[in-house]
Amino acid sequence: MRISDLRNRIELSFGPEWAPSFSKDIAISELGSKTVDEALAAGVEAADIWRAVCNAHPVETLAHKY
């Protein structure tokens, strides 16, 4: 998965207003308590980040899971 695909799925799941804040501010335990942006900066694969987002927020991501 490309980073642009990850960003698109996050925007579709959380909305264009909330997605940037979600990526910057919400720590996900499966990512070692890193945010999406921190995990990307640390070199975590986009697909692994998306799986972690889906696991942490199953309702919001259900429509865009795959």
Protein Blocks (a to p, Z undefined) as FASTA:
>chain_A
ZZklmmmmmmmmnojklmmmmmmmmccfkloopafklmmmnopafklmmmmmmmmmmmlm
mmmmZZ
